Amino acid sequence: MASLIEKQLFKSLFSFFFLVLLFSDTVLGSRKTLDQKKPCKHFSFYFHDILYDGDNVANATSAAIVSPPGLGNFKFGKFVIFDDPITMDKNYLSEPVARAQGFYFYDMKMDFNAWFCYTLVFNSTQHKGTLNIMGADLMMEPTRDLSVVGGTGDFFMARGIATFVTDIFQGAKYFRVKMDIKLYECY
């Protein structure tokens, strides 16, 4: 009697492990492989930001919502909301290919560092949809990588990296950043 129960138990366990193996192979076989050396889409854009200073309401594309005084020399605590044009070249007056809409805030007391969270909104003949980008901008570094965490439309569920390179910086009034966007997951 004990050997019959052992045989049934062995058959049940064997069947269970066989099914687990069969289904795990199916799931693993259908996963998309990522080639980190070759992005599925690659763009280069220029991000222009003109901070409102009280006199430039016609040109301003961003505004400081919170700017606490006396928290050091690195603008710690300053919170800025923006709706910035994104162009293909360095010229601010070029036709925008997208808008960057979101915010950044300075989050380090000992050095310049900002945390960005924004959406690139595309509405052109080339692209329609959005790309969501977020991460730390360590401003003193020559290049900084921010995460592309999703998207809609032509960029549905896209993931990748947006590399920032500061092209020009004119104090707190204006900066231009070159964004090199590489998407590694495209659907």
Phi, psi and omega in degrees: 000319181295323181290327177294319178294319178297319179295318179296318179296317179298315180297318180295314179296319178298315179297317180299310180295325177296316179294319177299315179297317180298312182287325179293325177294322179295316180293314180294326181290338182265357180288146178279133177268142181256133174254104186292345180272342185230103178289153177279336173216146182217128180227153169230126182225167174242131184255118183250130180229121176242113183280133177296128181239012179102337182242350188245044184301328181289327183261337188299137176243358179212160179215138176283119180273320178230127178218080184292136180279153169074024179253033176104181185270002188246023176060025181307127178095349180290132184239124186235133175254139183221157172220080191261145175285145176244123183240164178280336181233183185285346185285119180300329183274001175296158178298123179292139175267342180197174172238139173261116183238122181171217183208162169217154175218149180276123189235024178223131183276338187257357181196168177283121179205134179231157176243122183257145171212113183205168178239129170275119181256112180261136174207070182227181178288334180282314186221143172228136180132194183225156169233131180257126186232138178205153175151179183277137176249095179280089194301335182278350177278147180295323176228147180225139178253129174244154184273135167269114190254002179163181179184177179225173177061233179298343183245031184309120177056029181290147174221146180176210185229137171247114181265125179264137168226121180291122181268318177208144180220118180243073182060215180274354186280318186212138167218152176231128181240134172275126178252121175253108186256124177239119178261131181251346174235113180231136180242000000 
